[in-house]
Amino acid sequence: MEKEVFKRAIQEFQDLNEKTTKCREFILDKEKFESLDMINRDLLIAQLKAMETYLSVLSIRLGINGSAENSETDESKSRREQNLK
């Protein structure tokens, strides 16, 4: 993953994590949540589940690509050290 794309994915993860937390807190606030009609409560729960799934996917992508980026960095360091010898 390109460095800029990786940075955008990190920002997207952080933004989504904040929105997911707010949505979860709203649902857990019994007074606010129960003020909604049943269809909106069900839709909000479905939305939260989708957000959590997307958050998990982003987390995995960041982990995989972060590891790949770190490996490339280690390879670069190793090559540089070999060139100095």
N, C-alpha and C positions, 0 to 999 in steps of 0.2 A: 504494500500500500504506500502510495506517495506520502511524503511528509506533510504536505498541506491537507491532503484528504484525511490523514490520520488526526491532525489537529482539529479539523472540522468535526470529525467523528467524536472526539473527546468533548468538544463543546456541546454537540448534540446530546451526548450521554448526560452531561451535567445539567443541561436545560430540562431534558426529559425526566431525570431523576428528581429534580425540584418540583416539576408539575405532577409527577406521580405521587410524591409525598403529600402535596397539597390536596390532591384528589382523595387519597387514602384518609387523610385527616378529616376531610369534609364528610366522608362516608361514616367515619367513626364518631362524628359529632351527632349523636342521636337526635337532638332537637332540630338541627338544620336538615339532616338527611330525611327525617320523617315528615318534614314540611313539604317534601316533594311528593307528587303523585306516584303511583306504583310503576308506571311505565318509565318515568324518568329515573326512578331509583334503579330499576333493572338495567336501563341503558348506561347509567353511571357505573354500575358494577361491571358491566361488560367492557366499558371503556377502560376502567382501571386494569382489568385482566389483560386487555390488549396492550396497554402501556407497559405493564410489567413484563409481558412476553417480549415486546420490542426492546425494552431495557436489557433483558437477558441476552438477546441476540447481539445487541451492540456491545455488551460486556465481553461476550465471547470473541467477537471480531476484534475488539481492542486488545484482548489478551493474546490472541493468535498473532496479530500484526505487530503488537508491541514486542513480543518475543522474537519475531522474525527480524524486527528492526534492531533489537539488541544483539542478535546473533550476527547480523551484518556488521554492526559496529565492532564486535569482538573479532570478526574476520579481518576487518580493516586494520585494527590494532595489531593483529598477528602479522599481517603482511608488512606493515610498516616496521615492526620490530625485526623481521627477517631481513628487510632491506638495509637496516642499520648495521647488521652484522657483517 
